[in-house]
């Protein structure tokens, strides 16, 4: 919060860093989901069959 108040355009730089960090942290989640999606869907269909 204090970093955003210091300087004229500091808030924009801080916002860019936060957005970049969020994107970098979600990339592994997306990759794991794409790799394991077929097993997840297979488990759903296997559980639905009686």
Residue, then its C-alpha position, 0 to 999 in steps of 0.5 A: x500500500x505504501x509502495x503504491x503511494x510513493x512516486x507518481x506512477x509507482x502504483x502502475x508498476x506495482x500493479x504490473x508486478x502483481x498481475x505478472x506474479x498471478x499469471x506466473x503462479x497460475x501457469x503450473x496449475x493450468x499445465x497440470x490440469x491439461x495433463x491430467x484432464x483425461x484421467x479426471x474425465x475417465x474417473x467421472x465417467x467410470x463413477x457414473x456407470x452402474 
